[in-house]
C-alpha cells in the first residue's frame, strides 16, 4: 500500500512538472501525461504490468463525470448563448455526420466490417473538452466571431452524443438489439438524460440557495455529490449520464450561488487531477509494442477525420448560419480528440470481439490529434486571421477571476468614533474605496448617501486586491457592443435589490465607480450581491 502511495505521489509531481515543461515547449500537456503513462507501463521503463480494462474503464468513467460537469460549470452562458444553436448542432448532427463519414471510409478504404467501421466512427466522433480547454487557456487564445465560446460549448457537450452512438453500435455488434430496441435505447438515453439533468440541477440550485453550511468546505463536498448523482441517477434508468451531468454543470455554473468562486477553484483543481489520472491511466494501459501494427490504419483514419470528415460536418452545420470560411476552417482544425474517445474504446474492447485492435487504433488517433492539431492550433488561428487581439478568452469561461483586484475592508464604529452619528455622504472615505455593506444588529443593509451610522455598526468597504467577506458575493457582468448598458451612465442603470456595482475593469484599468461614469464596450462590471 505504501509503495503504491509513493508511486502515486511521484506520478502527480511528474505530471505537474511536465505541465510546466510542455507549456514552455508549446506541446499540449495532456500529451505529456499520456507519454508518462506509457513510460510507466508494461512496455515502458518501469514496466508496471497493467492490462485491467474493466478497472481502467470504471476509474476513467468517474474522472469523465467531473470533467463533463466542469465543462458545463465553467462555460459562461452569457458569452455562449449567441452561439448555442450552432454549438448544439455541432455537438449532435456534427458528431453523427463525422462518425458516419469516418465509418464509410473505414469500410471502403480499409476494408473493415460495417459494424466495426461505424463503431470506430462513433468512438472518435466527438471532440475533447479537456484538450480544447487546455489549449485555449494555456495559450490565452482569444478568437474572433465568438469562436472560443463555440468550441467550448461544442467540445463540452458532444461527448453524450458520441457515447449514445457507441452504446448503439455496441448493441448492434452484440446482436442483442432489434431496430425497435435500438430506437428505444436512443429515446431513453436522450429523454432520461435531459429530464434528470434538469430536475437534479433545479433541486441543487434550490438547496444551495437555502442551505447555509456550518462547516467550511462542505458546500464543495455537496456539489461533488450533485455531480455524481447527476450521472448515476439517469444511468440507473438507462439514460445518458454524461448528458445529464453536463446539464447540471451548466445550470449550476450560471446560477448565483454562495461561495461560487471557491467552488470554481476547487473544481478547477479537481478536474486538473482527473485529467492527470485519466490520461496517465490510458497511457499506462497502452502497449507501445502493439502500436506499429496499427499506425498505418490509425494514421489514415486520422488524416481523413481531420481533413475530410470534420470539415464536411462543420461546413454542413455552419454554412446555413453564414459562418465565415476562416471560422469554419479553424473550427474544423480545433476538433481535437481526447480522453472520451479512448474511454469509449475501452468500453467497446470489453463489450465486443473485434477483428482489429480498436483500442490502440483510437489511441493512436488521439495522439495524432493532440500532437498535431493541439500544437498547431495557435499558428493556424494566426494564419487564418482569427486572433482577436482585443478579446480575452478567459471571459468565455464562467469562473470569476481570482486576479480581479478587489478586497473587502471591515471596520466597527464605536460611540467615540467621529463617524458615529454622521451620514455616509458626510464622510471622507479613503481614496478608491466604496461602502458596500452595513451590518447592524445582525442585519445586512445596503447603504446609500443618507444612511446614518450608529454605535456598533460594522462597515464593509471595497478596495483593490482580492479577498472574500461573509454575506457578500461577487458577480461579473460583461458589457459588449450589443449590451443594453453600453454607453449609459451608471446612474441610469436600474438598481436591483441587494446589489451594487463595486468595480469596473476597463482593460488594465481598475475603476471604483460613481454614478456619473459612462460605461463602455469591453467593461467588466463587478457587482456585489448581499445576503439579507
Secondary structure as the mmCIF struct_conf table of DSSP 4:
data_model
#
loop_
_struct_conf.conf_type_id
_struct_conf.id
_struct_conf.beg_label_comp_id
_struct_conf.beg_label_asym_id
_struct_conf.beg_label_seq_id
_struct_conf.end_label_comp_id
_struct_conf.end_label_asym_id
_struct_conf.end_label_seq_id
HELX_RH_AL_P HELX_RH_AL_P1 UNK A 2 UNK A 25
TURN_TY1_P TURN_TY1_P1 UNK A 26 UNK A 26
HELX_RH_AL_P HELX_RH_AL_P2 UNK A 29 UNK A 40
BEND BEND1 UNK A 41 UNK A 41
TURN_TY1_P TURN_TY1_P2 UNK A 42 UNK A 43
BEND BEND2 UNK A 44 UNK A 46
HELX_RH_AL_P HELX_RH_AL_P3 UNK A 53 UNK A 73
TURN_TY1_P TURN_TY1_P3 UNK A 74 UNK A 74
STRN STRN1 UNK A 75 UNK A 75
HELX_RH_AL_P HELX_RH_AL_P4 UNK A 77 UNK A 80
HELX_RH_3T_P HELX_RH_3T_P1 UNK A 81 UNK A 83
HELX_RH_AL_P HELX_RH_AL_P5 UNK A 84 UNK A 110
HELX_RH_AL_P HELX_RH_AL_P6 UNK A 114 UNK A 123
TURN_TY1_P TURN_TY1_P4 UNK A 124 UNK A 124
BEND BEND3 UNK A 125 UNK A 126
HELX_RH_AL_P HELX_RH_AL_P7 UNK A 129 UNK A 138
TURN_TY1_P TURN_TY1_P5 UNK A 139 UNK A 140
STRN STRN2 UNK A 143 UNK A 143
HELX_RH_3T_P HELX_RH_3T_P2 UNK A 144 UNK A 146
HELX_RH_AL_P HELX_RH_AL_P8 UNK A 147 UNK A 157
BEND BEND4 UNK A 158 UNK A 158
HELX_RH_AL_P HELX_RH_AL_P9 UNK A 159 UNK A 174
TURN_TY1_P TURN_TY1_P6 UNK A 175 UNK A 175
HELX_RH_AL_P HELX_RH_AL_P10 UNK A 179 UNK A 210
BEND BEND5 UNK A 214 UNK A 215
TURN_TY1_P TURN_TY1_P7 UNK A 216 UNK A 217
HELX_RH_AL_P HELX_RH_AL_P11 UNK A 218 UNK A 236
TURN_TY1_P TURN_TY1_P8 UNK A 237 UNK A 238
HELX_RH_AL_P HELX_RH_AL_P12 UNK A 241 UNK A 253
TURN_TY1_P TURN_TY1_P9 UNK A 254 UNK A 254
BEND BEND6 UNK A 255 UNK A 255
TURN_TY1_P TURN_TY1_P10 UNK A 258 UNK A 259
HELX_RH_AL_P HELX_RH_AL_P13 UNK A 260 UNK A 285
HELX_RH_AL_P HELX_RH_AL_P14 UNK A 288 UNK A 304
HELX_RH_PI_P HELX_RH_PI_P1 UNK A 305 UNK A 309
HELX_RH_AL_P HELX_RH_AL_P15 UNK A 310 UNK A 318
HELX_RH_3T_P HELX_RH_3T_P3 UNK A 319 UNK A 321
TURN_TY1_P TURN_TY1_P11 UNK A 322 UNK A 322
HELX_RH_AL_P HELX_RH_AL_P16 UNK A 325 UNK A 333
TURN_TY1_P TURN_TY1_P12 UNK A 334 UNK A 334
HELX_RH_AL_P HELX_RH_AL_P17 UNK A 339 UNK A 351
BEND BEND7 UNK A 355 UNK A 356
HELX_RH_AL_P HELX_RH_AL_P18 UNK A 358 UNK A 368
HELX_RH_PI_P HELX_RH_PI_P2 UNK A 369 UNK A 374
HELX_RH_AL_P HELX_RH_AL_P19 UNK A 375 UNK A 383
TURN_TY1_P TURN_TY1_P13 UNK A 384 UNK A 385
STRN STRN3 UNK A 387 UNK A 387
TURN_TY1_P TURN_TY1_P14 UNK A 389 UNK A 390
HELX_RH_3T_P HELX_RH_3T_P4 UNK A 393 UNK A 396
STRN STRN4 UNK A 397 UNK A 397
BEND BEND8 UNK A 398 UNK A 399
HELX_LH_PP_P HELX_LH_PP_P1 UNK A 400 UNK A 401
TURN_TY1_P TURN_TY1_P15 UNK A 402 UNK A 403
BEND BEND9 UNK A 404 UNK A 404
STRN STRN5 UNK A 407 UNK A 413
TURN_TY1_P TURN_TY1_P16 UNK A 415 UNK A 416
BEND BEND10 UNK A 417 UNK A 417
TURN_TY1_P TURN_TY1_P17 UNK A 418 UNK A 421
STRN STRN6 UNK A 423 UNK A 423
HELX_RH_3T_P HELX_RH_3T_P5 UNK A 424 UNK A 426
HELX_LH_PP_P HELX_LH_PP_P2 UNK A 429 UNK A 430
TURN_TY1_P TURN_TY1_P18 UNK A 431 UNK A 432
STRN STRN7 UNK A 434 UNK A 440
TURN_TY1_P TURN_TY1_P19 UNK A 441 UNK A 442
STRN STRN8 UNK A 443 UNK A 445
TURN_TY1_P TURN_TY1_P20 UNK A 449 UNK A 450
HELX_LH_PP_P HELX_LH_PP_P3 UNK A 451 UNK A 451
STRN STRN9 UNK A 452 UNK A 452
HELX_LH_PP_P HELX_LH_PP_P4 UNK A 453 UNK A 453
TURN_TY1_P TURN_TY1_P21 UNK A 455 UNK A 456
STRN STRN10 UNK A 457 UNK A 463
BEND BEND11 UNK A 464 UNK A 465
STRN STRN11 UNK A 469 UNK A 469
TURN_TY1_P TURN_TY1_P22 UNK A 470 UNK A 471
STRN STRN12 UNK A 472 UNK A 478
TURN_TY1_P TURN_TY1_P23 UNK A 481 UNK A 482
TURN_TY1_P TURN_TY1_P24 UNK A 484 UNK A 487
STRN STRN13 UNK A 489 UNK A 489
HELX_RH_3T_P HELX_RH_3T_P6 UNK A 490 UNK A 492
BEND BEND12 UNK A 493 UNK A 493
HELX_LH_PP_P HELX_LH_PP_P5 UNK A 494 UNK A 496
TURN_TY1_P TURN_TY1_P25 UNK A 497 UNK A 498
STRN STRN14 UNK A 499 UNK A 506
TURN_TY1_P TURN_TY1_P26 UNK A 507 UNK A 508
STRN STRN15 UNK A 509 UNK A 511
TURN_TY1_P TURN_TY1_P27 UNK A 515 UNK A 516
HELX_LH_PP_P HELX_LH_PP_P6 UNK A 517 UNK A 517
STRN STRN16 UNK A 518 UNK A 518
HELX_LH_PP_P HELX_LH_PP_P7 UNK A 519 UNK A 519
TURN_TY1_P TURN_TY1_P28 UNK A 521 UNK A 522
STRN STRN17 UNK A 524 UNK A 530
#
